[in-house]
Amino acid sequence: MAKTMVFALPKGGKVRQVPLPDGLARALKAHMKKFPPTRVTLPWRLADGDDHKTNLLFTDDSSKPYHRSVFNAGDWKLALVASGVIPPREKGAKYSQAAPDDGMHALRHAYASVLLDAGEPIKALAAYLGHSDPGFTLRTYTHLMPTSESRTRSAIDRVLPGAKAGHSAPKSEGMCPTCALAA
């Protein structure tokens, strides 16, 4: 028996608001100009739920919604092969030799790792990912966090006068006077 696709809120039933970078907004606008959004009707939450209509930016060749497993095994894997991320499917093989982690969900982890590398606070990342507990986000993505030794050295160098040989560190405006070692 085939499963009926439905519209529903993401995992956890929560709406998420994520800052949209200008470059991505331009790319989506260009995509929408070339491929206008398609009006689709599906039931809400349950197969027998009330019909819900919305415009989708990405649909299959028949202008129907993509089922994520079809998208992951098809177009997404082909894009990964084309970009050299995974090897091409072997002749006669039913599927490509990609791990399940190579699916579209990998974009979520890529997003998290880029934001962590840029220094985004864990609490903000947790909100963007829909986690109610920033501790969960930290436990899940801590392996993606860049090493902090160079940031630690740089931070201390900025607040300790003459910490670098031959250099005078500028006075830090952001250092709390009650926390300063020299206070």
N, C-alpha and C positions, 0 to 999 in steps of 0.2 A: 504494500500500500504506500503510495507516494505521500510525502508530507506536504501539507499546505503551507505555503509561505504566508507570513503575517507581518504587519508593521507592529513594532513594539519599541519601547524605550531600551537603551543599551543595558547590558548586564548590570544587575543591581537596581534596575528600574529608576535610574537617576538621569536627569538632564545634566549635561556638562557644557561649560562654556570655556572655550580655549582661544587664546589670542591668535588671530589669523595674520601671519606675516604678509607684508605687502607683495612680496614675490609670489607667494602661493595664491594670493587673491588675483594677481594678474594672470597666472597660469590657469586658474579656474575660469576666469572671465573669457580667456582665449578658447578654452575647451568648450564653454557654453556657446560661444559664437559659432564654432565649428560643428558642435553636436548639441543642439538645443535640448534642455531638460525635457523628459518624457513624462506625461501625466499617467500615473499608475494608480489602480484601485486594488487594495488588498484588505482583508479583514484586520481589525485591530486586536492585538494580543492573542486571540484564540481563533482557530479555524472557523468557528461559527460566530465570531465577533462581528460587530457592526462594521460596514465598509468604511474605509478611510482612503481618501484621495490625496496624493501629494505628487510633486514633481521630483523625479530622480535624475541626478546628474549622470549616473552610469547605469546602463542597461545592456542586455545582450543584443545580438544581431536582430532579434525579433522584437525589440523594444520592450522586453519583459524584464522584470527584476532579476538580477543575478542571485543564484543561491551561492552562498559563500564557498561551499565545497566544490562546486563546479568552477567558480572563478579561481579558487586556489589551485586546483588541478589543471586548469586550462590556461587561460590568458596570463595569470600571475606567474606560473612556472615557465611559460614561454618567454616572458619578459626577463625572468631571472637567468634563463639560458642565454638570451640575446645579450645580456649585460655581463655575462661571464661569471655570475655568482654561483651557479650550479652547472654541472655537466649536462650535455644534451641527453635526451632519452635514448637508451640503447635500442638498436634495431630489434623489433619483435617484442620489446618490453611494453607492458600496458601503461606503466607510469614512469615518470622521471625518477631518478635516484635521489630525490631531495628528501630531506628529513621533514617531519611535520612542522618543526620550528621554522622552516623556510616559507611557511604560509604567510598570508596577509597579516596575521597577528604579529609577525616579526616587525612590522612598521611601528607598532606600539612600543616595542622595546627599543627600536632605533630612536624614536621620538624621545623616550625617557633618557636614553644615554646621551643624546645631543644636548638636552636641557641640563642634565647633571654636569656634563663637561663644561657648559657655559656658566655654571655656578648658580643655576636656578635653585631657590630654596626648596627643600623637601616638601614643606607644607603646600607650596604652590603646585608642585608637580603632582602631589597626592590629589589635589582638587581637580587638576586637568585630567587625571586618569580615572577619577571617580572613586577614589579610595577614601573612606571615612576616617581611616587611621593613618596618619603620616608614618607611624612606626612600621606599618605593613609595607608601605612604599619603600621605606629605607631597607627593611629586611629583604624585600624582593629585588631591589635594584642596586644594592650596595656594591655588588661585584662590578657594576658599570661605572662607578665613581672613579674619577681620575685620582692618581696618587696626590697626596697633599703636601709632600715634603717641600717642593719648590715654592708653593704658595705660602707655606709656613715660614720658610726662610725670608721670602720677600716681605711678608707682613711684619716680621720682627725687624728686618733691615730698615723698613720705613719709619719705625718709631724709636729706634735706638740711634742717637747721634753718633756718627763716626763708626757705625757697625761694619761698614765696608771699608777695607783698607784704602786709604787715600781719598775716601769720599765722605762727604758730610750729608747725612740723611736729612731731608727736609722735615720740619716739625709737622707732626700729624695733626690734622684738624679733627679727625674722627676718634681719637683716643680718649677714653673716659678718664678724667683726672683722678677719680677715686680708685681706679684700677691700675694706674701707672706705677711701675716698680719704683720710680724715683720720688714718688709723692711723700 
